[in-house]
Structures are given as C-alpha cells and as structure tokens.
C-alpha cells in the first residue's frame, strides 16, 4: 500500500481523494494546509488521519511514502524538491514548475534521491489516449494537429468585479497558458516531440497574466494549432488530420471519445475505450504501479516530455510578454 500525503485543500484535491479511493494500491494518510483549522476541517471531511501545517515536518514524517502537490504553480518546484530530499516520491500537478530551469532542478533532486517524480498530466495516461497512440497510423501521414481548451473561469466574474483571485495572479505563475494551455501542449509533445518553432499570441489582462491565447508550432512537414482561454468557452473537439483520414478527440484535457473519419469513404470508426468517471484514477494508478515496480520515471509523462512542454511555454511567455517573479530567481 502506497501511503500518499496531499498538499492543498481545494476542488482538485477533492477529485484526487475520490479517485484515490478507487485505486487499491494507495491510501491517503496525511494532509498539509497552511492553517491548522483548515487542515483539520478538510481532513475530518475527507477521512484523512493525519494533518500538518509545517512542510518540512511532513517531508520528514514516516507517515507517508509519497506526496501529491496541488499548490499554486509558483510553489511546485520548492515543495517537490523539499519532499524528494527526504526520500518521498512526488506526483506534481501540471504545470510541473514555473520555468524550465526549475524543472531541471526538480529532475536533479529526483535522480540524486532515487525517487519518482511524475507530472500529473492525466490525459496522456488515460485509455482513450492509448487508443489515439495505437491507432494514429491509420490516418496516414499527419499534417495538422489542432487542439482547443477554452473554459470560462469561475473566478473571472470576480476578477471583472475587481477581486483578483489566484487564477489571475502572476505571483503564482498563473494565467491561461500555464493553467489550461498545457493540456493542449502535452499530448502534442507526447505524440510528436519537440517542434522546430513556436509562435504565440495572447490577450493580456491588467493583472499581468494572459486571459486567452494561441500557439502555432511547426514540425517541418506538420503544423499544430492550439487555442486556450480562461475568459471564454468552447466545445470544439481536438483533431489530428492525416493524409488518409482524421482523428476526432472529444475533450483534449481528458479524452472522452475518439473516432476516425476516413478520406476514402469507409465508415467512421469509433476507437473509444471504457474509462472511469473520475479521470484522475489513471494518473494515480500509473504513479503507484511505477513505484511498485521500482521505476523512477514515467515512460509517458517523462522527464523529456515535461521539459519540452515547459520550454515551449517559456518561449510562448517570452513572445507574449508574460513575466513571473519566478523568472528572476
């Protein structure tokens, strides 16, 4: 049984808790929150036996084997390195860090301490993404990858009313690109690797972060077009266009269905697979199984893939003028 601690007490950790209960190999045994009152209230509600308000004390504890980090983006690297130095495996929410230099430092800490560090990108370890990878050859030479993740933030109305919450604060390394644009970038990188060039544009908000944006990534014989937004909605599916057909993926952030439309008139092929209702089940399962086998890197959410994704976002931020305090460190 893998004993996992959690950093954070928000909606994503609630989803994580619900998913963890469906994975036989894991047990959530501890929670960190900045205040004892919040920690106790959340732990009681979720049935978590131990609480901490001191990160170093938690990292040194023998009550956990691994940590799930769901803190603000700007704290990912610091928290992950602290726990890895104390021999704890780390499942860290996306984006893995604020910038590529922090990602490299996290990799070094993982290697030095012989622990698993895995980015919690759920979509790429889901059964329907496996279906994409295993059937991609059917559409022939790929020429275009298109993905859109545009989701009006529940915090944007408060932002417009003058209250700037975490989602729109540059101090926390936030904004549309980092928070949800990464869901478009990561599957692209897993499937096709590092692009030859990146072109980015964005609509910037007065708080200093991007509200929405787009990226065009060139692969020589293929092009990728990505759209992301926290200030508008879209229900457009993702699409991979090949010379022999196109693959349509519903919800790039957590593929709900996948189908192939053939150019030669063959009937549409539904290649969707059965999946759990809670899509976080698969990242927890993959994380636990890697540790059980003694493996220290995910073959899918690998160091190489996580680094390329962060390098793309670093370059996109440079082009749109999105700066974080973390960039000065």
Residue, then its C-alpha position, 0 to 999 in steps of 0.5 A: x500500500x502506497x501511503x500518499x500525503x496531499x498538499x492543498x485543500x481545494x476542488x482538485x484535491x477533492x477529485x484526487x481523494x475520490x479517485x484515490x479511493x478507487x485505486x487499491x494500491x494507495x491510501x491517503x494518510x496525511x494532509x498539509x494546509x497552511x492553517x491548522x483549522x483548515x487542515x483539520x476541517x478538510x481532513x475530518x471531511x475527507x477521512x484523512x488521519x493525519x494533518x500538518x501545517x509545517x512542510x518540512x515536518x511532513x517531508x520528514x514524517x514516516x507517515x507517508x511514502x509519497x506526496x501529491x502537490x496541488x499548490x499554486x504553480x509558483x510553489x511546485x518546484x520548492x515543495x517537490x524538491x523539499x519532499x524528494x530530499x527526504x526520500x518521498x516520491x512526488x506526483x506534481x500537478x501540471x504545470x510541473x514548475x514555473x520555468x524550465x530551469x526549475x524543472x531541471x532542478x526538480x529532475x536533479x533532486x529526483x535522480x540524486x534521491x532515487x525517487x519518482x517524480x511524475x507530472x500529473x498530466x492525466x490525459x496522456x495516461x488515460x485509455x482513450x489516449x492509448x487508443x489515439x497512440x495505437x491507432x494514429x497510423x491509420x490516418x496516414x501521414x499527419x499534417x495538422x494537429x489542432x487542439x482547443x481548451x477554452x473554459x470560462x473561469x469561475x473566478x473571472x466574474x470576480x476578477x471583472x468585479x475587481x477581486x483578483x483571485x489566484x487564477x489571475x495572479x502572476x505571483x503564482x505563475x498563473x494565467x491561461x497558458x500555464x493553467x489550461x494551455x498545457x493540456x493542449x501542449x502535452x499530448x502534442x509533445x507526447x505524440x510528436x516531440x519537440x517542434x522546430x518553432x513556436x509562435x504565440x499570441x495572447x490577450x493580456x489582462x491588467x493583472x499581468x497574466x494572459x486571459x486567452x491565447x494561441x500557439x502555432x508550432x511547426x514540425x517541418x512537414x506538420x503544423x499544430x494549432x492550439x487555442x486556450x482561454x480562461x475568459x471564454x468557452x468552447x466545445x470544439x473537439x481536438x483533431x489530428x488530420x492525416x493524409x488518409x483520414x482524421x482523428x476526432x478527440x472529444x475533450x483534449x484535457x481528458x479524452x472522452x471519445x475518439x473516432x476516425x473519419x476516413x478520406x476514402x469513404x469507409x465508415x467512421x470508426x469509433x476507437x473509444x475505450x471504457x474509462x472511469x468517471x473520475x479521470x484522475x484514477x489513471x494518473x494515480x494508478x500509473x504513479x503507484x504501479x511505477x513505484x511498485x515496480x521500482x521505476x523512477x520515471x514515467x515512460x509517458x509523462x517523462x522527464x523529456x516530455x515535461x521539459x519540452x512542454x515547459x520550454x515551449x511555454x517559456x518561449x510562448x511567455x517570452x513572445x507574449x510578454x508574460x513575466x513571473x517573479x519566478x523568472x528572476x530567481 
